[in-house]
Amino acid sequence: MLWILFIMAAMVAVVVAIIVGGLVTPRDYVVTRTLRLHASAEAVWATIRDVDHTDWRDDLDDAHDDGHDDASARSEWSWDITPDGDGILVAMTERGRIGNPLVRFFAAHVTGHTKRIDGYLHALARRHGESAVTIVSATTT
């Protein structure tokens, strides 16, 4: 009987630790990833701007899905496209805010804030005929 209480106490301790971890994790975050492509800036920008044709994106069921099921999580994306030798650098920045401490904990420490950006940039590279994708820089704050 004592072992059941021990297991229950351990489960409660894990839940409390996750909640406390979420409470001490910052609500706001900024993530920037930069990808090098051998495509024209105009072609890449046209792909990014065309929200009516998103069949190249693996992460969407329709053009209005933002990937979050939790209404307390909000984010916005911005892009910076600059020439780089015979290609371009595509810097994608996500600025987000996650209110729910449980979602915040898992987003910061389990799935990571970079998952959606990495998926988007890999899909963008494939859309422009690049199979070997290397993120050349990453910043998280």
PEPESUL-V656858 format. One record per run of one state. SS is the DSSP state (~ for helix, > for strand, _ for the rest). FROM is the first residue (numbers start at 1). TO is the last residue. If there is no record, write none. Layout:
BEGIN
ss->[SS;SS]
from->[FROM;FROM]
to->[TO;TO]
END
This chain:
BEGIN
ss->[_;~;_;>;_;~;_;>;_;>;_;~;_;~;_;>;_]
from->[1;2;25;28;38;41;50;73;85;87;99;101;112;115;128;135;141]
to->[1;24;27;37;40;49;72;84;86;98;100;111;114;127;134;140;141]
END
